[in-house]
Amino acid sequence: MPSNTTAPPGKKTAKKKGRRARLLLLVLVLALVAGMGFGGYWGVSTVRASFPQTTGEIRLDKLSADVDVKRDANGVPQIYADNETDLFRAQGYVQAQDRFYEMDVRRHVTAGRLSEMFGASQVDTDAFLRTLGWRRVAQEEYDKVLSPETKKYLQAYAEGVNAYLKDRAPKEISVEYAALGLTNDYTIEPWTPVDSVAWLKAMAWDLRGNMQDEIDRSLMTSRLSAQQIKQLYPEYPYALHQPILDGGAVDESTGKFDPEADATEGDGTTTGDTPGTGPGGASGGVSSQLGALSEVLDTVPALLGPNGNGIGSNSWVVAGKYTTSGNPLLANDPHLAPQLPSLWYQMGLHCRSVSATCRYDVAGYTFSGMPGVIIGHNDKIAWGLTNLGADVTDLYLEKIGPDGYLVDGKVKPFTVREEIIKVAGGTDRKITVRSTERGPLVSDRSSELEKVGQKAPVGNAAPDRGTGYGVSLQWTALQPGKSMDAIFALDRAKDFTTFRAAAKNFEVPSQNLIYADTDGHIGYQSPGKIPQRSKGDGTLPAPGWDSSYRWKGYIPFEKLPYEFDPDRGYIVTANQAVIDQKTYPDLLTKDWGYGSRSQRINDLIESKIKDGGKISPDDMRTMQTDNRSEIATLLNPLLLKIDISDPYVREAQKLLEGWDYTQEPDSAAAAYFNAVWRNVLKLAFGNKLPKELRAEGDCINVRPADATGPVDEQNRLVRECGQRDPDSAQPDGGDRWYEVVRPLLKQEKNEWWKTPGSRTDAATETRDQLLAQAMKDARWELTAKLGKDVSTWSWGRLHQLTLKNQTLGTAGPGLVQQLLNRGPWNLGGGEAAVDATGWNAAGGYEVIWVPSMRMVVNVGEWDKSRWVNLTGASGHAFHSNYTDQTDAWAKGELYDWAYGKAAVDAAAKDTLTLKP
């Protein structure tokens, strides 16, 4: 249930960059408030004007036969049609009924046209998105790459959307348009097939891999040594956290991956630069101007999750020999940014009679604005997705001049195009986009970025840097691909062979795909377009002037790891390493998730099946809500051994005695421990990072860069404040930091435990001194936030989720937020727990990503499957299905998932017939 307490207000700083996709000009919000003075105009009639018709009959252009739309009590639609084009045409119509405003905002994001809706505040964001060119690539995919069949479905979907828009006033489509009309003469355009394709680019952007790590490592060189940076990016702990595959290898004679082959130690990865040194092997600082690129990334709407964190997900599948039903069980819960409405849209797409000409009988989760089902099951197979995390982006430093950029001593001309950005209520802006052979010159989008690399970590062989290097981006998603083909192929796959054939085209973003079928088989496939580098390892910006750092191609699909019916009887993917990189010939990434969640899931499964135990669907659900803190198991015993003399701090320390490391919403121990962990990270690491990585408002006294000798009257410390959005600042407290801290806990006098102290706190020299200081700081931090009486503390009061409408609800007066937003909810769980209600330790305790949906599929007994969404089916504020699933979601509950015709009919509350 929503909390009765008020969520802490967001931090207000001069450079605040929207909490995840703040899109709206303040004047628009003020206009909405002013508009409320016009009596009934903003009353019930306006709110309800956009509610969709869900019963009776509606005429729909271009249908060839009747289509039935059955909605259950949660408003989840199941569509029944006689042919495929009618099916997808109806999908477009129904999704537009529930979510068109969301769809419209998304397509303006992907096209770099936000300024047309929201004015001049979005010009810089649009300019960056136009530079990336998502929409241009999507158009090329549609024109040249996608199959005729896929284009037919996309066209039918667009026709359905446009049939809904036809003859409707904007306020009849969504209440937000009524508000938009107060400040803007915005006109809704028809939907196009390319609008749907472009959404995959936004999905790929937020799942792009280690680009932020690449930037962060470069920025760290201004303050940390190569060895220190290496410590902050430890190797994946294979001995502690098993990868997805525990065997298999590439057969050298065939060049194909063989899941049964014995793995042998090999070179494993492309040899690259050591973190902390630059291309060419030279150590040194990197221009703080690189931080400007990070700031630009923060302003790009992150539709799936916070920019600075590797977006996670859980999925696992258990073979029937270990389940109570004797059928495979498959669970999935992607961890994405909390949004209102939820990113996901639940739906069923059914041919009334499945045949060679009408092949779809699929249900699951899709994105509004895109046809098909992304995650779910059909009548034969079920599948789930998690982010593989492959390194598919590289930044290149470019030596640029008026005539082009340097490669191997020769100047090559830029590819140049001009873009016109239309601005609501303002003057059009023209930008010039320049691209190298690798990709767009992203540094052109900021005057500061023109100087990126003035102190870049490059060797003496680098050309004269002049006024600074430019920065270009090479990214697999900027090449046309067939991922849209793959989605339809997954929806109609019938066995592991056709599943893998579909996966072959799932090029971008690279995902872990898990599988189960009605014949009892389980499987895994890692698809994606993953680059092969001639030189370098993608951990730092590469020298564009040296062609030896070019990509030489992509890993062939046949070489990518997979497995089928492994002996262990289950498969877990939760963003851990796919396979031991030392035994695999191609570099997938050096920046995996570190496996805390995946190992916990592995351990939970093993604990259930040992001694002949069986796993039930409810066991799968319980595993999804497991909230145990792994770092607490390491750190808490040490905290309890510290002799605390201050009675107030000792009072808080006692909360940790007997704590079982679970993070329930009502747990005072979890609240205090997480505050201690946050302060340990700040003292040991955060205060030693450059300002470009620290959170806005995080200010410390530092030694001037040009200081020599001891600090004295002529050489005073200066105040330095962090520059990064709190959601993407470091140290974020995720499981990478678990692995940083793990070995240090055994080294009582490691340099990381040393702090200079302050006017109020003594310097620390040892581990226990720093831990004692962190316990003290946490005590007073929570006293300020939760009160003096520790018995009233709870994790949920700190760790709150507020669901925000992604435009009008993210800024402005509280009245508007009360109208459109919902919450807060006090949540359990935490960062790197299986119940991954993520928070950033550098920024605070607010929930910034969540299990965006949960499902447990009972393969073969489909109507015994269960699911839940974060919010609800409707995107219309005040509709009964706006957030009707959130309470159940917060409690870890699931709803029955009707799939078969009889079950759907029994669950149906509304039936709408679309007629030709």
N, C-alpha and C positions, 0 to 999 in steps of 0.2 A: 504494500500500500504506500501511497505517497507519504512522505514525512510530514509531521505537523510543525516541524521547525522550518525556518527559512534558510535556504542555502546561502552560504557565504557569498557576498557580492564579488564579482570579478575584479581583479586588480585593474586599477586605472593608472596608466602611465602615458607619458606623452607620445610614446611610439607604439602604443598598443595596436597590434595587427590582428584583425578579427579572429575570434575563437572559431577556427575552422569554417571558412567560407562565409564571412560576413560580407554580404553582397550589396546591402542597401544603403543609399544615401540618406543621411539623417533627415533631410527635408521631407523625404517621402513619409517617414514615420510621423513627423510632426503634422504633415498634411492629413494623415489618417486620423490622428487625434482631433485635429480641427474639424474634420469631416463628421466626427461623432456628434458634433453639436447640431447637426441638421435633423434632429428629431428621429423619426422612424426610418430615415434612409439607412441608418446603420443599425436598424433593429432586426428583429427576427426574420423579416421578409428578405432582407439582403443576405443574411447568413444562409438561409435555407434555399435561396434562389438557385444555388449551384448543386444542391443535393441531387444525385442521379435517380432516374426512374429505374426501379428494379423489379417491377411487376407489370403484367399486361403485355402489350405488343408495341413494337416500334418498327417502322419501315426503314430499311437500310439499303442505300444504293449499292448496286453491283452484287448483292447476294444472289446466289442461284437457287437457294432453298432455305427453308426455315432453319434457324439456329436457336437452341435453347440455352439460357444462362441461368443456372441454379446457384443461389447464394445461401450459405448457411447462416447461423446466428452471428457469426463473426464477419459476415459480409464477404467471405472468401468465395469467388466465383468458380464454377465448373462449367465449361462450355462444351456443348455437343453439336456437331455438325456432320454433314454428309460428305464433304470433300475438304481437302487441305486448304485451299485458298479461302473458303468461307470460314474455316476455323481460325486462321490468322487474321482475317478481316475482322471477325468478331472480337478477337483478342485486342486488337487496336482500339476498337470502339469501347470495350469495357474498361480497359486501362485508362483511356481518356476520360471516361465517366468519373473514375475515382481519383485520378492522379495527374490531370493534364498540366496544372500549373507547375508541379514538380518536373514533369517532362519538358516543359517549355524552358524553365530555368536551366536545366541540364544541357539542352541543346545550345543555349546561348553561351554556356561555359565552354563547351567543346568547340564551338565555332569562334570563340574570342569576340563575342558580341554582347557582353553584359552591359556595356555603356548604352546600348540602344534601349535597354529596359530601365537601368538604374542611374544613368547620367555619368558625369565626368569623373566621379570617384573611381570608376572601374577602368579608366583608359589604360593605366599602366598594366593592370592584370590582363586586359585584352591584348595589349601589345606583346606581352610575353607569350600568351597562348597563340597569337597569330604567328609569332616567330617559330614556335614549335610546329605549327601547321597541322594540328590534329584533323581539322575538317578537310583540308586538302588531301591528306593521306586517305581519309575515309572515302572521299570522292573517287580517288584513284582505285581503291579496292573495289568499290561498286562498279566502276566502269570497266576495269581490266582483269580482275582477279576472281571475284566471287562467281559461283556457278549460276547458270540461268535459273535453276530451281530456287536457290536462295534468293535471288533477286525477285523472283515471282512472289515468294512469301513476304519479303520486305515491302514490295509494292502493295500487296493485299493488306498488310498491317497498316500502312500509311493511309490507304483508302478508308479503312475503318476509323482511324483517328479523325480524318477530315470529315467523314460523315457525321461524327459527333459535333465537330466544330461548326458545321454548316448551319447558318441562320440562327446562331446563338450569340447574344450579346456577351461581352467579356464577363460581366458580373454574374451571368448565368453559368459560366464555366468554373469560376473560383472567386471567392470573396477577395483574394489578393488583387485581382484585376480591378475590382471596384476601387481599392485604395490606390493602385497604380494610376488609375484614370484621373486622380486629383492633381497629379503633378506632371503627367506625361500623356501625349497623344498616341501612346504605343498601340500598334495594331498587331493582332495575332496572325501569324503567317500559317499557311498550310504546312502540314507535316510532310517530310520527304523520307524516302528510304535511307538516304545518307545520314539523316538525323539519328537514326537507330544505330547505324554502323559506327558513327563517331563516338557513341557512348563507350565502346570498347577501348577507345584511346584514353578516356578518363580513367577507366578501370585499370588499364595498364600503367598509367602514370603513377597512381597511388600504390601500385604493387611493383614498382620499378627496381627494387633491390637496394643496392648499397650506395646510391649516389650521395646521400647525406653523409654516410660514413667516409666516403672519398673526400668530401669537403672538410669534414671535421678533422680527419687525420692531417690534412694539409694545414688547417688553421692551428692545430696543436703545435706545429713546428716552431711557432713564434715564441713558445714559452716552455715547451717540454723537450727533453732529449729523445733520440731515437729509441733508446732502451725503455724510457718511461712510456712512450706511445705504444711500444710493443706490449708492455705490461697491461695497458688499458684495452688492448685488443688481443686477448689470449687465444691460443689455438682451441679448436673445438674439443671438448673433453670426451673423446670416444670411450675411454675406459669407464666413465661414469654414466654417460647418456648414450644409449645405443642408437645408431642411425636407423632410418626406415628399413633398409635392407641389411641383413646380417651376412650376406654372401653375394655371390655372382661376380662376373667379370666380363670384359669384352674379349671375345674370341679373336685373336690376332689373325687367324686364317680367313675369317669371314667378315671381320669388322663389325660384327653384331654383338649386342649384349646378350649373354647367356646367364639367366638367373641360377642355373645349376652348376655353373663353373666355379672352380676353386679360385678365390682371389689370391693374387700374389703381390708382394710388395713391389712397387715400381716408382717411377719419378712422380706420378700422381698429379702434379700440377705444372702449369707453366711457371718457370722460375721468374720471379718479378722483383720489384724493388722492396727493400725492407721498409716497413712503416716508419715514418720519421725521416726518411731520406727521399730524395726526389728522383725523377727520371735522370738516368746517368749516374746515380749513386751518390750524389753530393748531398751532404746534410746542410741544414740552414733553415732560416725562417721563411714563411710564406706570407705574401702580402695580406694584411688584414682586410684588404679590399675584397678578398675572396668571401669574406663575411657578407658582403653586399649580395652575392649570388644566393646565399642562404636566406637573406631577408626577402629577396624576390620569390624564392620558393615558398616562403611562409605566406605570401599574399595570394598565391595560386589556390583557388578553392580546392580543398582536399575532400573530395566527395566520399571517399571511403575511410579515411583515417588521418590522424596527425602526420604531418610531413616528416617529422624527425624520428619517427619510431618505425621499426619493421612491423608491418601489420601482420598479426598472427591469426591462427585459426586452429581448431582441433577437428580431426576426423579419425575414426577408426572403424574397423570391421572385424567381426569375430565369426569364425566358421561354425556351422551348425553342430559340429561334434562337441562344442563347448557351450551351447545355448540350451535354455530350457525348452524351446520350441523345436529344436532340431533343425531350424533354418538359420541362415546367416542373419546377423544383426548389424546394422550400419548406422553410425552416429556422425553428425556434423554440426559444428557451430562456428561459423566465421566471425572473427573479431574485427569489427569495423567501427567507424565513428558513429556515436549515437545521433540520430537525426529524427525529425518529425516532419513528414511521415518517415517511417523506416525505409532504409534503402531497398529492402526486399518487398516483393509483392507475391503473395501465395495464390496459386491458380492451378486448375486442371484443364487440360486440352484433350478432348476425346473425339475420335471418329466414332460415329454411332455404330458403324460396322467396319472393323479394321480389315483392310484389304491391300492389295498392291497399289491401289489408286488413292487410298486414304489410310496412312500408316501410323497415325499418331494416337497414342493412348497414354498420356504422360501427365504427371502432376508434380508440383514442387514449388520452388522459389524462382522467380524471374525478376528482372528489372523493369519497372514501368518505362516505356519508351522503346522496348526491345522485344521482338517476338521470340517465341520458344520458351523453354524452361532451362535454367542454368544449373540448378542442383535439384535432384529429386529421384523419381523412379518412373519406369513405364511398366508394362505387364510382365516383363522378363528380367530386367536388371534395375539396380539402384546404384547411384554414384554420389560422391561428395568431393569437395574441393578444399584444399588449403594452399596457401602461398608457398611456392617452392623456394623463392628468394634468390633465384639465379641472378648473377651479375650481368645485366643486359644493358647497362649504361656506362659510358666512359666519357669523362671530361678531357678535353685536349687543350693545352696551352698553345696559342697560335701567335707567331710573329707576323704581325699585319702591317701593311702600308697602304698608301692610297690606291695602288694598282692591284692588290691582292694579298695572298698569304704565302709564306715560305714553306717549301717542301724540298728537301734534299738540295738546298742551295739555289733552287729556282722559284720564281714567283708565279703562282697560279692565280687566275682571276676568280673572284667570288661569283657564285650564282646569285643574282640579285632579283628581287621582286618588290613591288610596292603594294602596301595594304592601306585601305581607307577605313578608319574606325569612325562609325557614325555615333554621335553622342546626343542622347535625349536632352533637349533644352540647351544645347551648346553647339559649338562649331566642330565640324568634322576634323579629325586628326589623320595625317598621313605619316606612315612609318615606312622605312626601308629595311627589308630583311635581307641579310647577307648570309650565305651558307658556304662552307668549305666542302670538300669531297667527303668529309665525315658527317657533317650535319650543320645545323644552324648555329650562327655566332650569337650565343645567348648573352654575351657581354654587351652587345649593342643596345640592350634594353635598359641600361643604366649608365649615367655619366661616370659613376664610380667604377662600374664594371669595366669600363674602357681601360682601367689601369690594373685590372686583375693580373697578378703575377709580377708586380714590381720587385717583390722579394721571393719569387717562386723558388721552390727547392729543386733547382736544376744545376747540372754540372757545368764545368768550364766549356764544354763543347756546345753549349746553347748559344744561339745568336745573340747579338746585342739586343737587350730588352727595350732599348729606347724609352718610350713613355709607358711601357708596360705591355704585357701579353693580352691578347684577346682570349676568350674561352668559348670553345665550340662543344657541342653535345652530339655524341653518336649514341643512338638508342634503337633497339630493334623495332619498336612500335612505329618508328618513322619510315618504315618500309612497308609497302602494301602486303597484306597477309590474308589468310583464309579462316580466321577464328570464327567468323559468323557462319561459315559452312559447317564448322565443327559442332556448333551448338545444335543445329538441326540434326546432324548425324548422331550425336549423343542421344538425343530425344527418341530416336527410333532404333538404336542399337539393340541387338537381341542376344549377344554372347560376347565373350572376351575378345574374339577376333574382330568383330565389328566395332566394339568399344575402342580397341587400340587403333583401328583404322580412323575412327572419328578423332581420337586424341592426336593423331599425327598432324591434323590441321589446326589444333589448338595452339597456335604459335605464340600469341601474345595476349595476356600475360602468361608467363610460365607458371603452371600450377601442378601441385600433387593431385593426382586423380586416384581415388579409391573406388573399388568395384565389388559388387556381389550379384549373384543371379539365382534364379529359381531352381537351377540344377545343383545348387549347393556350393558353387565355386566362389572364391574371393580372389581379388587381385589388386595390383597397383601399377600405375604408369606415370612416369615423369615426362611430360611433353614440353614443347616450347622451342622457340628460336633462341639458342644460346650461343654467343659468339666464341670462336676460337681465335685467340690472340697470338700473333707472331712473336710478340715480346711484351713483357710487362704482365701484371696480374690484376689490374683494375683497381688497386687499392688507393692509388694517388693519381692526380691528373697527369696525363702522358704528354710528351713533347710532339706536337703536331708537325713540327718541321722535320721529323725523322720518320721516314716511311716504314722503318722496321717495326714501328708500333701499330701498324695497321691491323685491323681484323682480317684474317685470311679466309674466313668462312664461318659456317655454323656447324655445331655438332650434329651429325646425321641422326635422324630419329631412331634408326636401327641401333645406334650406340647408346641411346638413353636408357637409364636403369628401369627395370620393371620386374615384377614377380607375379606368380600365379600359384595359388594354393600352397603357400609355404608350410613347411612341416610344423612350425610353431602354432599354426592355426589362427593367427590374427595378424593384423597389420595396423600400425599406428603412424599417423602423420600429423605432426604439430609443429611444423617449421624447423625441425631439427635437421641435421645433415642427412642427405639422402643415402649416402654410401661413404664408407671410409675413403677420403680423397686420396690417400696414399696408395690405394689399390685401383684407382680409376684413372684412365689415361688423359682425360680432359678436365680442365678447370670449370667447375660449375659456379663456385663462388668461394671467397675466403671469409665471407660474412654471414654464416648461417645464424639462425636462432640457436641458442646454446642448449636447448633440450630439456629444460626443467619441466615443462608441461608434458612433453612426450614421455619422459621417463616416469613421471608420476602416473600417467595413464597405463604405461607398460606394467608398472608395479601393481596397480589396482587390478588389472586383468589377471596377472599372474597369481595374485592373492586369492582371486575368486575361483580359478580353475585348478589350483593345486589340489591334490588328493581327490580328483574326480568331481570337483565342484562345477556348477553350471551358471551361466550368466543369463539373467532375465532382461527383458526390455526395461524394467524399472531400475535394474542395476546400471544399465547404460545411462539412464537419466540421472541417477545419483552420481555417477562418475562425472557427468558434465558439470555438476554443481559442486564438485570437490574444491575446497578453498584453502587447503593446507599451504603454508608458506615454507618453501624450501630454505630460504636464507635464514628463517627463524631457527630451523633445526641446527644450523651452524653457529649462529651468533648468540642466540638466547642463553645457552649454558655459560658462555663467557660473561654475559651481562650479569648473571646471577652471582657470579663469583667476585664481582667487584665490591670492595668495601665502600659503601656510601655513608658519609657522616651527616650530610644535610637531611634532616627529617622529612622535609617535603619531597625531596628526590627519592629518598628511601621508601616513602609511601607509594610512589609510582612504581619503583622497582619491584615491590611486593606483588604487583599485578601479574608479573611474569612468572611467579612461582606456581608450578603445577599447570601452566598453560599447555594445551595440546597442539598449539601452532595452527589451529583453525581460525579463519578470519570471518566469524559470524558478524552480522550487523550490530548485534548488541554486546559485542566483546570489548571490554575496556582494555584487556591485555593486547588485543590486536591493534587498537588505536595507539596505545603507548609504544608498542614495538615498532610499528611503521613510522612513527614520529622519530624514534631513536635511529632507525635505519636511514631515514631522510637526513638526519643531522650528522650521522657518521659519514655519509657520502659527501655532504657539503664540506665538512671539516677536512677530511682526508684527501678529497679530489676536487670538488667543485671550486673551492677557493683558489685552486692552483691552475685552473683552466683559463684560457684567454676570454676576454669579454664577449667575443663573437659566439661563444658556446653557452655562456651563462644566461640565466633568465633575466628578462627585463625586471628592474626593481631590485635585483640582487647586487648590492653594492659593497665593495670591499676596498681597503686601503692597500695600495701596491707601491712598490719601489719604482720610481721613474725609469723609463727605458734607457735614458742616457746617464743614469746614476753610476758613480764609482765610489768605492770605499763605503764606510759606515754611513747610515742615515744620520744627518745632523741638521742644523738650522738652515744650511744652504742646500740641503738635499733631502727634503721632506717627502714623506709618503703622499701619494695623490689618491683621490677618490675615483674609483673606476666602477662603472655600473654595467651589468649585463645587457646584451642587445637582442637576445633571441626570444621569440614567442615562447611563453612558459610550457606550452604543449610539446615543443620540440627541443627544449634545452637539455643540457647535460650537467651532471650525471642523471640519467632518467630513472635509474633504479631497477632496470630490467635484468634479465638473467645473464646478460653479458657482465654486468657488475657483480653478480654472484660469483662468477668465475674469476673476476679481478680480485675480489676480496678473499675468496677461499684460501689460496696459498698464503696470503698475507696474515691471516689469523694465526698462523703457526710461527710468524716472525715478529716477535714482540717489539723489536727495535728497528723495523724497516723504516726507510726514509719517508714513506707515505704517511706514517703515523705522526710525523713531526709537523707542528703548526706554530706560527709565530706568536700566538696569543693576541690579546687586545687590552684595552684600558681596564676591562672588567674581568677578563679571564686570563689565567696563566698560560704560558706556552706549554705545549705537550711534546714529549720526547718518545713516549712508548705507546703501544697498543692500548693498554688499560687506561692510561691517562686520557687518551682521545675518547675511548668509549665512555669513561666517566663524564667527560665534558659533554658528549652527545646526549647522555641520559639527563644531565642537568638542563641542557638547552631544550630537549624534548618536553621535559616537565613544564617549563615555563611557557613554551609555545602552546601546549595543550591547555594550560591554565587560562591563557588569553582566549583560546578558541572555544573551549568546552566548560570552563569554570574551574574553581579551586578544588572542589570535591571530586576526587578520582572515582568515587563510586557512581557518579553520574556520567562518566565518560562512556562512549561507545564508538566503535569503528564506523558504524553507519552514519553517525552525525557528522563525521569528518568526510566520509567517502560517499558523496551524494551524486545522484544523476538527475539532471534537469533536461527534459526533452524540449528542444527548441525548434520552432519553425525556421527553416533555413534562410529566410530572407527577413520578413518583418519581425520575427521573433528573436533575432540575434543581437539587436541593438535598440537603443531608444528608450522612451519612458516605460516605467513599469506597467502602466495600464495596458499598453499594447502587448507586452510579454504575457500578462495575465490572460489576455484574450486568446492568444495563439499557442502559448507554451504550456507544458504540463510538468508537474512535479514540485519539489524534488522527491525522489525516492532514496531512502537510506539503504545502501547496499552492502553486502558482504563481498567476499572474493578479493582479488587484488592482482597486481602486476605479476605476471609469470605464474600465477596459479592456474589450474585447469579452468576454474570459474574466473575467467580473465577479464574482470572489470578493471581495466587499466588506468593507472594514474602515473603522473610524471613527478618523480621525487624532487626534481629541480624546480618544479613549478607549483606544487601543492598537492592536495589530496583529491581534488575533483575528478570524477570519472570522465575520462576522455576517449575511451573505447570500450566496447562491450561485446559479448556474444550477441551478434546482431539478429540471430535467430537460432533456434535449436530444433533438431529433428532426430528421431530414432525410428529407423525403418525396419520393420519386420518383414524380411524378404519372403515373398510368396504368400504371406498372409497379410496382404497390403492394408486391409481395413483395420488391422491391429497396430498399424504404425501411428506415431504421434508427432506433433509439431507445435511450435509456437513462434510468433513474430514479436519483435521488440515493441511495436506500436499496434497498428491495425491496418485493415485493408484501405481505409479511406484517407484521403489527403485533405478532406474538408473539415475545418475546425468546427467543433460542436456536433459533428455527426456522431452517431452512437458507435461507429466503428473507427473512430479517430485514434483512440488509445485503449481500446477495450481489451487488448491482450497483455498490456504492460504489467498489470498486477500479477497475473499468472507467471509471466516471464520473470519478474523480480523474485518470486517465491520458488523458482525452479520447476514450475509445473508445466505440463504439456496438455494440449487438446487432442481429442480423437481426430484422426486424419482420414476422412471418408474418401475412398477411391473408386470402388466398384459401383456400378449403376444403382444397385439396391441401397447401398449405404449412402450414396449421395442423395438419392430421393428421400431417404428417411431423415437426413440431416437438413434438407432444404427448407428454408423459411420463405424465400422469395423466388419466383420463377418469372423470367422475362423471355419473351419470344421475339427474336429479330426476324423480320420477314422481308422478302425481296420487294 
